[in-house]
């Protein structure tokens, strides 16, 4: 029995070690020079932008105002606010804002469904696609569907950049999805700052690194565009898990499709400021993540033996590592339990002490490197505060990691439930402690001399 336990312990230990080495490799890639590979071209692709809303009266007016500042050709995009089972004043707030800013291409779709299993973001999006297709040919009318959340702000030139990046690829190599840089709308306490630090690392040393070496960057649930051609192949927005973004990314990779990352334009997302709210949100993410893991990892392993090109093989391997992320969180607890048992049982089965301590030291150093790397991808004014922000970033990252470990454990036992969606309340209607009025070049822009248009930072005025 003890021998079997030790074999299990070794499998977990070396799996975590391999994953750690892979993450280290991506971090190294993230520090390398990155040059912009597309030029700004004429507006051409037509976008349908979906903004699902459920009782968002507090923030939706500010969102409408922000989106009204998009500089893309107004004839080439429409924005549909999907009022999904709203019981507050969301619809009136949207209509009043549309009238106030005189925006002819903004629309409201009201959806009321009594079945609790049919509520939530993916169901609302698929309902809207079906409705538009029945009324006015959605798949033929639009080239892209873009998904935004009701609390999001966006850079005004986001559509120009997605359009230009997409058209820069040769037709047969064009991605089916493009994810933009996901940033934080607020970081005014340690809980929100934890998300901010994690986003900095994810964008600069995860998304960008994968994009640079030809892997599939992750889809983050908001701020991404998906081709209507791919949606039609899928039969609509068919993902119904609590992490529909991870699921659709996995499906695309399984089908041999490519995703891309755009670090030049940003979506600003409101993050929880309360510990309980953060755990609820992360538990929902963990539930969906575990569900996608159990549903798709076997298919991914089988598909490894049937690939057309070597890059498809590595993209699938990368998605498997991504789906193992929740396992990576709880593996720390599992390994500690094993080591405690071995110690008190006086069992002498141990990994080489030198190697064991090397992994331990590397794990400790990662808590120091991550806050630094989070600022490496920041703006110039943020880098000036690197010493002042260093300790808060470490504390915030530690709290964020601890809550994710707790949520990963809870989510494992709740992953069978993908029907009940718990809403994250939003209340931030302006950028808080974000950036200076004049946007400085981020890490990925500092080495670029041929940027044709600067990214505009949001200048909002609210009621």
N, C-alpha and C positions, 0 to 999 in steps of 0.2 A: 504493500500500500504506500509506504513512504517513498519507494522508488518511483511509483507512478506520479505521486505528488511532485516529486523533484523534476520529473520529465516535463510536467505541465508548467512548473515554475520556469524551467529553462526556455520552453517555447515562448512563454509570455515575455520573459526578460529579453531574449534576442529579437523578438518581433518589435518590442519597444525601442531597442537599440538601433535596429535597421531604420525605423521610422525617424528616430532622432537624427541619424546621419543624413537621411534624405532631407529633412527640414534644414539642417545645417548647410547642405549643398545649395538649397534654394536661397538661403540667406546670402551666401557668397555670391551667387548669380545676381541677387538684388543690388549688390554694391557696385556692379559693373556699369560701364557707360551704356546708356540707351539713347538711341537717336530716333527721332520721329521719322516714320517711314511713309507718310502720306502727305500730300499737298492739299490745300483747301480747293475744292472744285465747286462748280455751280450746283445749287440746290436741285435735286432730281428725284430722290426717293420720296414716296408719300407715306407719311406716318399716321397711324391711329394710336393715340395715347390713352390708355385706360388708367383711371384713378379710382380704385375701389374705396368706398367710404362707408363706415358704419358708426353713426353717432359721433360725427367729427365737427359739430357746429362751432366748437371753440377755435379750431385752427384752420378750417377749410377756406375761410375768407382770405387769409394771408396766403394760402397756397394758390388760390385762383389769381390773386394779384401777382404773385411771383411768376407763375406760368404765363401770364399775359405778356410778359416781357421777352418771350422767345423771339429771336431775330430771324428765324427761318421763314422762308416764303409762306405767307399765311394760307395760300391756296394749296399747299402741300402737306398740311397736317390738320387733324381734328383731335380735340380732346373730349373724352367722354368720362364724366364723373358718374360712377355707378353707385347710386345710393342704395346700399344693400340692407334692407330691413331696418331702416332708420326710424327711431321713435322720438328724435329730438328735432331741432330746427335746421338740420344739415341742408336739406333741399332748398329752403328759403334763403339760407346764407349763400349758397352757390348761385342761385338765380339772381339775387340782389347784386352779387359781385360781378356776374356776367353783364348785367345791365349797367352797373356803375362804370365798368371799364370798356363797355361797348365792344365785346368780343364775339364776332359772328360765328366763329368755328369752335366754340365751347358748348357742350350739350350735357344735359342731365338725363340719365336713365334710372328710373325707379324700379327697384326689384323687391318684391315681398314674397317670402317663402315661409310657410309654417313649419316645414320639416327641418328640425335642428341639424340633421345630418347633411343637409344641402346648403347650409349657410357657410360663409367664410369666403376668403379672397379667391381661391382657385375656382370655386363654383360660380362666383359672381362674374369672373372674367370669361369663363366658358359660356355662361348665359348671355353675356353681352355680345360675344362673337357670333353665337347662333342667331341672336335677334337681328344684328346688323346684316348678317348673311341673308336672312330671310327677307329683310326689308330693302336692302340696297347693295347686295353683292360685296361682302366684306373682303373676300380673298382676291377678287379681281380689282377692287378699288384701291387697296393699300398694298404697299411693299413690305412695311414693317408694322408690328405692334410693339409699342413700348409700354412698360409697366412702371407706374409710380405709386407711392403710398400717399395717403391723404395729408400727411404731415410734412411731406418733402418740400424742400427748396431745390432749385436746379440752376446751374449756370445757363445764362441766356443763349449761349451758342452751342448747346449740347447737340441739337439735331444736325447742325452744319458739320460737326466733327464726326458724328456717327455716319452720316451720309458720305463724307469724304473718305473716311477710313474704309468703309465697306467697298466703295467703288475702286479703291486703290488695289484691291486683290484681283488676280485673274479670275475670270468667271467661275471656273471649275473649282477654285480653291477658296471661294468666299465663305466666311463663317455664317452659320445659321443664327448665331446670337452674338451680340456685343455687349459686354458689361462695362459700364463707366465707373469711375473712381467713387467709391462710397465713403463719404466723410460724415463727421458728427455735427449736428446742429447745435448741440450744447455739450459742455464739459465742465459745468460749474460745481460739481461735487465729486467725491471719490468714485461713486458708482458710475456716473456718466463718464468720468475720466477713464475708467477701466475700459469702456467700450472704445473711447477715442484712441487709447494706446493700442488696443487690439486691431483697430481699423488701420492705423498707420502701418503696423507690421504686416497685416494682411495685404494691403494694397501694394506696398513697396517691396516686400520680400516673399510674397506668395503669388498674388495675381500677376504682377509685372514679371517676376522671374519665370513663371510658367509660360507667359506670353512670349518672352524672349527666346525660349528654347523650343517653342513649337508644341507645347502641351496645351491642354484645354483649361483656361482660367475658369474659376468658379462663377456661378450665377448667384447673385446675392439677394434676390427677391424683389429688389427695386432698382430703378436706374438701368435696366437692361432692355435691349431691343431684340426682337425675335422676328425672323422673316415670316411673312404670311404663307409663303410657299411651304416652309417646314411645318407650320401649324396645320396646313391643309393635309399634309402627308400624315400627320399624327391623328387627324380627325378632330382638331380643336385643341383647346388647352385642357388636356386630359388628366393632368396631374391632380390628385386629390389628397395627397398626404399633407401633414402639417408643415412640411418643408418642401413645398412645390418647386422652389428654385433648385434645390439639390436634386430633386427627382428628375426635373426636365433636363438638367445638365447631364445626369447619368444616362438618361434615355438617348440623348444626342450622341454621347460618346459610344454607347452600345451600337448605334446605327452608323458609326464611322463618320460622324459630322464634326465640324470644327467650331470652336467658340473663340472669341477674341476679347482682349481687354483694352480699354481706352483710358490712359492715365491723364489725359489733357482736359477733361471736363468732369465736373463733380455733381453728385447728388448729396444733399445734406439731410441727414436723417435724425429725428429726435430720439434720444436714448433715455431709458428709465433713470430716475434719480433715487428711487427707494429700493432697499434691499429685497423686500418681499416681491415688488413688481419685477425686479430683475430676475429673481429665481423663477417666477411664474413664466416669464418670457423665455428664459433659457431652457426651462423644462419642456415647454412646447417645442422648441427647436430640437431638443434631445429626443423627444418622442418621435418626431418626424425623421430625424437622422437615423435612429436605430431601425425604424420601419424600412427606410430605403436600403439600409445596410443588409438586413435579412432578406429583403425582396430581390435585390439586384446583384449582390456579391457573387452568388453561385452562377448567375448568368454571365457576369463579367469573366469569371475564371474559365468557363466553358468557351466563351468567345475568344479567349487568348489563343486558341488553337485554330482560329479561322480569321486571319487578318490579311488584308491585301497589301499593306505597306507597313514598314517597321514603325512609323510614327503612330499608326493606329494602335499597335501593341503597347507602346509606352504610354499613350494617352489613357488606355484602359488600366494599366498598372497604376498610374497616377490617381485615377478615380478610386481605385481600390484603397489606396493609402488615405485618400480624403474620407472615404466611408469608414475607415478604421479610427477616425479622430475621436469618437466617443469612447471606443475601447481604450484608446491611449489615455484618456482622462481617468478612467476607473482602474486602469492597470496599476497605477501607483498604489492604490489601496490594496489591490489583490496581492501585489508583490510584498507589501509590508506585512500583510497577514501571513503569507507563506514564510517570510523570514522570521517572524515572531514565533510561529509554530515550530520551525526548525530549531530555533534557539532554545525554547523551553522543552523541546523533545530531545535535545542533545544529539541532533542529527548533524553529521559532519559533511553533508552534501552542500557544497557552496561553489559559486562561480569563482574564478580566479580573483583573489582579493585585489590585485593591482587593477584589473579590468573593471571590477566592481566599483572601486573608488574613483576611477577615471570617469565613469558614467555619472557618479554622484556629483563630482566636482563640476562636470559639464552642465548638469541640471541646475546647480546653484549659479553658475556663471550666466546661464540663459536668463535668469531673473535680473541680472545687471545689464546684459546686452540688449534685451528687448526694449526697455525704456529709452536707451540711447538710440537704437535703430528707429524707434517711433519718431524721434525728432529729426533724424537724418532725412526723412521724407517730408519734413515739415517746411513751412514757409520761413523766410529769412528772419522775420520778427519772432517766430517761435524758437528758432535756434539760438537767439540771443538769451533766451530764458532756460537754456539747457541745464544749468546748475540749479536754478530755482525749481525747475520742474522735475528734476531727477528723482528726488525722494517721493514726492506725490505720485509720480508715475509708477514707481516700484510698488508702493502701497496699493495704488488703484489696480495695478495688474495682478497683484497677489489676491486681492479681494475678488476680482473678476474671475481668476482661475479657480479659487475656492468655490465660488458659486456655481461655476460650470461643472466642477467635480460632483457637487451635490446634485445638480440638475441631471447630469449624465446617469447617475445611479437611479434617480427617481424615474427618469425617462425610459430606462431599460425595462422597468416593470410596467410602465404605462403605454409602451409602444404599440400595443394592440388597438388602442383607441386613437383613431385618426379622424374622428368625426366631430368631436367637441372642440371648438376653437375658442380660446380665451383671448379677448381683446386687450391690447396694451393701450392704456389711456394716454392721450396727447394733449398738451396745453401750451407748448412753446410756439409763439407766433413771430419770433424774431431771433436772429443769430445771437448766441450768448457766448462771450469770451472766445470768439472764433478767430477772425483774421482782421488785419488792418484794411482800411478802405481801398488802398491800392494793393492789388494782389501781387505778391512777390513770386518769383519762380520757385517751383517745388523741385525736389531732387531730380525727378525725371525730366524737368525742363531746363535745368541749369546748364546742361551740355548741348543745348540745341540753339543753333544760331539762325535757323531758317523758319522759325515759327511765324506764320503769316498773320495770325490774329491772336491778341492776348485773351486769356480767359478772364471774363469779367466777374468780379466778386459781387455778390448780391447786395443791392442797395434798396432796402425795403422801407416803406413807410406804412404804418398800420393805423387802423382806427383806434 
